[in-house]
Amino acid sequence: MPYALFDRDRQIDQAFPTENQAWEHALVSGLILDVPVADDAASEGLPSGYHMKLVSYDGELLDPAPGLTQSKRNS
């Protein structure tokens, strides 16, 4: 199942095959300033209400931008 970025209950970005790819696209696209880290309760780069979740998607999934293979987390 694919993942997409949401602002509360509204999907605000495209769906991607993995959660990592969806976070990377949101970062590169400027939708977020930083990718949240698992042990960081509130990332400064993530606006309030933003979260990633599984979506049902019948269309074609997008591949990540060329060159993106690992999360670009700012620690």
N, CA, C and O atoms as a Tinker XYZ file with bonds, in Angstrom:
   300  protein
     1  N      0.851000   -1.186000    0.000000    73     2
     2  CA     0.000000    0.000000    0.000000    64     1     3
     3  C      0.891000    1.242000    0.000000    63     2     4     5
     4  O      1.926000    1.263000    0.666000    81     3
     5  N      0.502000    2.249000   -0.725000    73     3     6
     6  CA     1.305000    3.474000   -0.825000    64     5     7
     7  C      1.081000    4.433000    0.347000    63     6     8     9
     8  O      0.121000    4.310000    1.107000    81     7
     9  N      1.992000    5.379000    0.461000    73     7    10
    10  CA     1.947000    6.409000    1.496000    64     9    11
    11  C      1.824000    7.786000    0.861000    63    10    12    13
    12  O      2.298000    8.015000   -0.251000    81    11
    13  N      1.178000    8.704000    1.587000    73    11    14
    14  CA     1.070000   10.086000    1.144000    64    13    15
    15  C      1.081000   11.003000    2.361000    63    14    16    17
    16  O      0.745000   10.592000    3.472000    81    15
    17  N      1.476000   12.256000    2.128000    73    15    18
    18  CA     1.510000   13.269000    3.177000    64    17    19
    19  C      0.132000   13.904000    3.320000    63    18    20    21
    20  O     -0.523000   14.242000    2.333000    81    19
    21  N     -0.289000   14.059000    4.571000    73    19    22
    22  CA    -1.593000   14.645000    4.874000    64    21    23
    23  C     -1.436000   15.851000    5.789000    63    22    24    25
    24  O     -0.518000   15.915000    6.607000    81    23
    25  N     -2.345000   16.802000    5.637000    73    23    26
    26  CA    -2.517000   17.899000    6.580000    64    25    27
    27  C     -3.855000   17.631000    7.245000    63    26    28    29
    28  O     -4.915000   17.882000    6.671000    81    27
    29  N     -3.786000   17.118000    8.459000    73    27    30
    30  CA    -4.954000   16.628000    9.194000    64    29    31
    31  C     -5.621000   15.515000    8.388000    63    30    32    33
    32  O     -5.059000   14.423000    8.312000    81    31
    33  N     -6.780000   15.733000    7.790000    73    31    34
    34  CA    -7.469000   14.679000    7.033000    64    33    35
    35  C     -7.371000   14.844000    5.522000    63    34    36    37
    36  O     -7.955000   14.053000    4.781000    81    35
    37  N     -6.649000   15.852000    5.054000    73    35    38
    38  CA    -6.587000   16.153000    3.621000    64    37    39
    39  C     -5.229000   15.742000    3.048000    63    38    40    41
    40  O     -4.186000   16.165000    3.545000    81    39
    41  N     -5.251000   14.907000    1.991000    73    39    42
    42  CA    -4.019000   14.501000    1.324000    64    41    43
    43  C     -3.461000   15.693000    0.559000    63    42    44    45
    44  O     -4.172000   16.300000   -0.241000    81    43
    45  N     -2.187000   16.038000    0.796000    73    43    46
    46  CA    -1.599000   17.211000    0.171000    64    45    47
    47  C     -0.438000   16.892000   -0.769000    63    46    48    49
    48  O      0.151000   17.804000   -1.347000    81    47
    49  N     -0.106000   15.629000   -0.928000    73    47    50
    50  CA     0.954000   15.250000   -1.857000    64    49    51
    51  C      0.580000   13.947000   -2.538000    63    50    52    53
    52  O     -0.392000   13.289000   -2.167000    81    51
    53  N      1.363000   13.590000   -3.534000    73    51    54
    54  CA     1.123000   12.384000   -4.299000    64    53    55
    55  C      1.439000   11.148000   -3.460000    63    54    56    57
    56  O      2.135000   11.234000   -2.448000    81    55
    57  N      0.924000   10.004000   -3.890000    73    55    58
    58  CA     1.196000    8.739000   -3.210000    64    57    59
    59  C      2.455000    8.102000   -3.782000    63    58    60    61
    60  O      2.706000    8.157000   -4.986000    81    59
    61  N      3.249000    7.490000   -2.886000    73    59    62
    62  CA     4.480000    6.817000   -3.271000    64    61    63
    63  C      4.490000    5.415000   -2.687000    63    62    64    65
    64  O      3.830000    5.157000   -1.680000    81    63
    65  N      5.245000    4.492000   -3.320000    73    63    66
    66  CA     5.241000    3.094000   -2.872000    64    65    67
    67  C      5.711000    2.883000   -1.433000    63    66    68    69
    68  O      5.244000    1.959000   -0.768000    81    67
    69  N      6.626000    3.722000   -0.940000    73    67    70
    70  CA     7.115000    3.553000    0.425000    64    69    71
    71  C      6.985000    4.866000    1.194000    63    70    72    73
    72  O      6.913000    5.944000    0.604000    81    71
    73  N      6.956000    4.754000    2.513000    73    71    74
    74  CA     6.879000    5.946000    3.359000    64    73    75
    75  C      8.133000    6.802000    3.189000    63    74    76    77
    76  O      8.043000    8.030000    3.159000    81    75
    77  N      9.286000    6.171000    3.078000    73    75    78
    78  CA    10.540000    6.896000    2.903000    64    77    79
    79  C     10.511000    7.741000    1.620000    63    78    80    81
    80  O     10.925000    8.900000    1.631000    81    79
    81  N     10.031000    7.168000    0.536000    73    79    82
    82  CA     9.950000    7.899000   -0.723000    64    81    83
    83  C      8.975000    9.071000   -0.619000    63    82    84    85
    84  O      9.221000   10.139000   -1.180000    81    83
    85  N      7.881000    8.872000    0.091000    73    83    86
    86  CA     6.900000    9.948000    0.260000    64    85    87
    87  C      7.494000   11.099000    1.071000    63    86    88    89
    88  O      7.291000   12.264000    0.727000    81    87
    89  N      8.237000   10.783000    2.162000    73    87    90
    90  CA     8.888000   11.837000    2.950000    64    89    91
    91  C      9.922000   12.574000    2.111000    63    90    92    93
    92  O      9.996000   13.802000    2.153000    81    91
    93  N     10.727000   11.826000    1.341000    73    91    94
    94  CA    11.751000   12.451000    0.509000    64    93    95
    95  C     11.138000   13.408000   -0.501000    63    94    96    97
    96  O     11.650000   14.511000   -0.698000    81    95
    97  N     10.045000   13.000000   -1.146000    73    95    98
    98  CA     9.390000   13.862000   -2.127000    64    97    99
    99  C      8.844000   15.124000   -1.466000    63    98   100   101
   100  O      8.968000   16.218000   -2.017000    81    99
   101  N      8.247000   14.977000   -0.301000    73    99   102
   102  CA     7.712000   16.149000    0.410000    64   101   103
   103  C      8.835000   17.115000    0.768000    63   102   104   105
   104  O      8.650000   18.331000    0.712000    81   103
   105  N      9.981000   16.589000    1.129000    73   103   106
   106  CA    11.136000   17.424000    1.471000    64   105   107
   107  C     11.676000   18.139000    0.243000    63   106   108   109
   108  O     11.877000   19.353000    0.274000    81   107
   109  N     11.913000   17.409000   -0.829000    73   107   110
   110  CA    12.449000   17.986000   -2.058000    64   109   111
   111  C     11.468000   18.993000   -2.675000    63   110   112   113
   112  O     11.884000   19.989000   -3.267000    81   111
   113  N     10.182000   18.729000   -2.533000    73   111   114
   114  CA     9.149000   19.610000   -3.096000    64   113   115
   115  C      8.920000   20.869000   -2.272000    63   114   116   117
   116  O      8.222000   21.780000   -2.715000    81   115
   117  N      9.501000   20.929000   -1.081000    73   115   118
   118  CA     9.335000   22.099000   -0.237000    64   117   119
   119  C      8.085000   22.084000    0.624000    63   118   120   121
   120  O      7.741000   23.099000    1.229000    81   119
   121  N      7.404000   20.955000    0.688000    73   119   122
   122  CA     6.211000   20.872000    1.531000    64   121   123
   123  C      6.580000   20.823000    3.008000    63   122   124   125
   124  O      5.802000   21.248000    3.863000    81   123
   125  N      7.765000   20.305000    3.304000    73   123   126
   126  CA     8.279000   20.257000    4.673000    64   125   127
   127  C      9.729000   20.713000    4.659000    63   126   128   129
   128  O     10.377000   20.702000    3.612000    81   127
   129  N     10.238000   21.111000    5.813000    73   127   130
   130  CA    11.614000   21.580000    5.911000    64   129   131
   131  C     12.565000   20.522000    6.440000    63   130   132   133
   132  O     13.780000   20.635000    6.274000    81   131
   133  N     12.025000   19.504000    7.070000    73   131   134
   134  CA    12.839000   18.447000    7.655000    64   133   135
   135  C     11.992000   17.191000    7.764000    63   134   136   137
   136  O     10.773000   17.265000    7.919000    81   135
   137  N     12.633000   16.053000    7.683000    73   135   138
   138  CA    11.939000   14.776000    7.844000    64   137   139
   139  C     11.973000   14.428000    9.319000    63   138   140   141
   140  O     13.045000   14.446000    9.923000    81   139
   141  N     10.832000   14.111000    9.920000    73   139   142
   142  CA    10.820000   13.786000   11.347000    64   141   143
   143  C     11.624000   12.531000   11.644000    63   142   144   145
   144  O     11.690000   11.609000   10.831000    81   143
   145  N     12.226000   12.512000   12.812000    73   143   146
   146  CA    13.003000   11.370000   13.275000    64   145   147
   147  C     12.152000   10.622000   14.289000    63   146   148   149
   148  O     11.419000   11.237000   15.064000    81   147
   149  N     12.248000    9.311000   14.285000    73   147   150
   150  CA    11.377000    8.481000   15.130000    64   149   151
   151  C     11.398000    8.876000   16.597000    63   150   152   153
   152  O     10.361000    8.832000   17.258000    81   151
   153  N     12.568000    9.264000   17.126000    73   151   154
   154  CA    12.635000    9.599000   18.554000    64   153   155
   155  C     12.404000   11.084000   18.829000    63   154   156   157
   156  O     12.532000   11.527000   19.970000    81   155
   157  N     12.068000   11.853000   17.802000    73   155   158
   158  CA    11.824000   13.290000   17.934000    64   157   159
   159  C     10.315000   13.520000   17.899000    63   158   160   161
   160  O      9.696000   13.408000   16.841000    81   159
   161  N      9.723000   13.839000   19.041000    73   159   162
   162  CA     8.264000   13.976000   19.136000    64   161   163
   163  C      7.703000   15.073000   18.238000    63   162   164   165
   164  O      6.625000   14.904000   17.666000    81   163
   165  N      8.406000   16.188000   18.103000    73   163   166
   166  CA     7.908000   17.297000   17.285000    64   165   167
   167  C      9.059000   17.875000   16.467000    63   166   168   169
   168  O      9.907000   18.590000   17.000000    81   167
   169  N      9.085000   17.570000   15.193000    73   167   170
   170  CA    10.136000   18.080000   14.324000    64   169   171
   171  C      9.845000   19.536000   13.973000    63   170   172   173
   172  O      8.705000   19.888000   13.673000    81   171
   173  N     10.865000   20.374000   14.010000    73   171   174
   174  CA    10.684000   21.790000   13.687000    64   173   175
   175  C     10.330000   21.989000   12.218000    63   174   176   177
   176  O      9.714000   22.997000   11.870000    81   175
   177  N     10.701000   21.060000   11.354000    73   175   178
   178  CA    10.432000   21.202000    9.930000    64   177   179
   179  C      9.081000   20.702000    9.498000    63   178   180   181
   180  O      8.733000   20.806000    8.321000    81   179
   181  N      8.311000   20.162000   10.413000    73   179   182
   182  CA     7.021000   19.589000   10.077000    64   181   183
   183  C      5.893000   20.440000   10.650000    63   182   184   185
   184  O      5.742000   20.531000   11.868000    81   183
   185  N      5.095000   21.069000    9.771000    73   183   186
   186  CA     3.992000   21.899000   10.261000    64   185   187
   187  C      2.989000   21.094000   11.089000    63   186   188   189
   188  O      2.822000   19.891000   10.887000    81   187
   189  N      2.339000   21.765000   12.005000    73   187   190
   190  CA     1.337000   21.138000   12.859000    64   189   191
   191  C      0.249000   20.492000   12.014000    63   190   192   193
   192  O     -0.255000   21.099000   11.069000    81   191
   193  N     -0.107000   19.273000   12.353000    73   191   194
   194  CA    -1.168000   18.568000   11.639000    64   193   195
   195  C     -0.673000   17.706000   10.491000    63   194   196   197
   196  O     -1.428000   16.881000    9.978000    81   195
   197  N      0.584000   17.875000   10.070000    73   195   198
   198  CA     1.124000   17.084000    8.965000    64   197   199
   199  C      1.499000   15.697000    9.464000    63   198   200   201
   200  O      2.067000   15.552000   10.546000    81   199
   201  N      1.184000   14.690000    8.682000    73   199   202
   202  CA     1.562000   13.324000    9.002000    64   201   203
   203  C      1.522000   12.474000    7.743000    63   202   204   205
   204  O      0.885000   12.833000    6.753000    81   203
   205  N      2.203000   11.356000    7.798000    73   203   206
   206  CA     2.243000   10.420000    6.680000    64   205   207
   207  C      1.338000    9.252000    7.027000    63   206   208   209
   208  O      1.326000    8.783000    8.165000    81   207
   209  N      0.577000    8.783000    6.043000    73   207   210
   210  CA    -0.235000    7.602000    6.315000    64   209   211
   211  C     -0.461000    6.806000    5.038000    63   210   212   213
   212  O     -0.284000    7.301000    3.925000    81   211
   213  N     -0.855000    5.562000    5.240000    73   211   214
   214  CA    -1.185000    4.684000    4.127000    64   213   215
   215  C     -2.435000    5.185000    3.419000    63   214   216   217
   216  O     -3.369000    5.677000    4.053000    81   215
   217  N     -2.439000    5.055000    2.111000    73   215   218
   218  CA    -3.614000    5.448000    1.336000    64   217   219
   219  C     -3.984000    4.317000    0.394000    63   218   220   221
   220  O     -3.131000    3.520000    0.004000    81   219
   221  N     -5.239000    4.249000    0.036000    73   219   222
   222  CA    -5.642000    3.322000   -1.018000    64   221   223
   223  C     -5.547000    4.102000   -2.322000    63   222   224   225
   224  O     -6.038000    5.226000   -2.422000    81   223
   225  N     -4.928000    3.510000   -3.291000    73   223   226
   226  CA    -4.634000    4.227000   -4.534000    64   225   227
   227  C     -4.760000    3.268000   -5.694000    63   226   228   229
   228  O     -4.065000    2.253000   -5.737000    81   227
   229  N     -5.642000    3.574000   -6.642000    73   227   230
   230  CA    -5.884000    2.686000   -7.773000    64   229   231
   231  C     -5.033000    3.030000   -8.988000    63   230   232   233
   232  O     -4.901000    2.215000   -9.901000    81   231
   233  N     -4.458000    4.224000   -9.009000    73   231   234
   234  CA    -3.685000    4.675000  -10.167000    64   233   235
   235  C     -2.246000    4.220000  -10.115000    63   234   236   237
   236  O     -1.866000    3.382000   -9.298000    81   235
   237  N     -1.458000    4.786000  -10.999000    73   235   238
   238  CA    -0.036000    4.462000  -11.072000    64   237   239
   239  C      0.730000    5.197000   -9.978000    63   238   240   241
   240  O      0.543000    6.398000   -9.788000    81   239
   241  N      1.580000    4.487000   -9.267000    73   239   242
   242  CA     2.395000    5.102000   -8.228000    64   241   243
   243  C      3.595000    5.781000   -8.857000    63   242   244   245
   244  O      4.106000    5.336000   -9.885000    81   243
   245  N      4.041000    6.856000   -8.239000    73   243   246
   246  CA     5.176000    7.598000   -8.751000    64   245   247
   247  C      6.472000    7.063000   -8.178000    63   246   248   249
   248  O      6.516000    6.610000   -7.035000    81   247
   249  N      7.524000    7.116000   -8.975000    73   247   250
   250  CA     8.861000    6.776000   -8.500000    64   249   251
   251  C      9.448000    8.006000   -7.844000    63   250   252   253
   252  O      9.066000    9.128000   -8.179000    81   251
   253  N     10.380000    7.815000   -6.906000    73   251   254
   254  CA    11.010000    8.989000   -6.289000    64   253   255
   255  C     11.825000    9.759000   -7.317000    63   254   256   257
   256  O     12.178000    9.224000   -8.368000    81   255
   257  N     12.119000   11.005000   -7.012000    73   255   258
   258  CA    12.928000   11.825000   -7.898000    64   257   259
   259  C     14.267000   11.136000   -8.137000    63   258   260   261
   260  O     14.775000   10.464000   -7.240000    81   259
   261  N     14.850000   11.289000   -9.327000    73   259   262
   262  CA    16.143000   10.654000   -9.603000    64   261   263
   263  C     17.188000   11.046000   -8.571000    63   262   264   265
   264  O     17.281000   12.208000   -8.173000    81   263
   265  N     17.967000   10.071000   -8.146000    73   263   266
   266  CA    19.040000   10.338000   -7.189000    64   265   267
   267  C     18.624000   10.219000   -5.746000    63   266   268   269
   268  O     19.485000   10.244000   -4.866000    81   267
   269  N     17.351000   10.091000   -5.463000    73   267   270
   270  CA    16.894000    9.962000   -4.080000    64   269   271
   271  C     16.765000    8.487000   -3.739000    63   270   272   273
   272  O     15.927000    7.777000   -4.296000    81   271
   273  N     17.600000    8.041000   -2.821000    73   271   274
   274  CA    17.513000    6.657000   -2.406000    64   273   275
   275  C     17.521000    6.518000   -0.902000    63   274   276   277
   276  O     17.101000    5.484000   -0.382000    81   275
   277  N     17.990000    7.534000   -0.180000    73   275   278
   278  CA    18.029000    7.482000    1.265000    64   277   279
   279  C     17.401000    8.739000    1.830000    63   278   280   281
   280  O     17.414000    9.791000    1.190000    81   279
   281  N     16.864000    8.633000    3.005000    73   279   282
   282  CA    16.265000    9.787000    3.673000    64   281   283
   283  C     17.312000   10.840000    3.940000    63   282   284   285
   284  O     18.440000   10.521000    4.314000    81   283
   285  N     16.940000   12.112000    3.746000    73   283   286
   286  CA    17.846000   13.227000    4.009000    64   285   287
   287  C     17.427000   13.902000    5.288000    63   286   288   289
   288  O     16.831000   14.979000    5.263000    81   287
   289  N     17.730000   13.283000    6.401000    73   287   290
   290  CA    17.344000   13.810000    7.703000    64   289   291
   291  C     18.378000   14.788000    8.190000    63   290   292   293
   292  O     19.579000   14.522000    8.134000    81   291
   293  N     17.913000   15.913000    8.664000    73   291   294
   294  CA    18.803000   16.896000    9.256000    64   293   295
   295  C     18.814000   16.671000   10.756000    63   294   296   297
   296  O     17.807000   16.886000   11.430000    81   295
   297  N     19.946000   16.242000   11.277000    73   295   298
   298  CA    20.027000   15.951000   12.697000    64   297   299
   299  C     20.591000   17.129000   13.443000    63   298   300
   300  O     20.737000   17.074000   14.664000    81   299
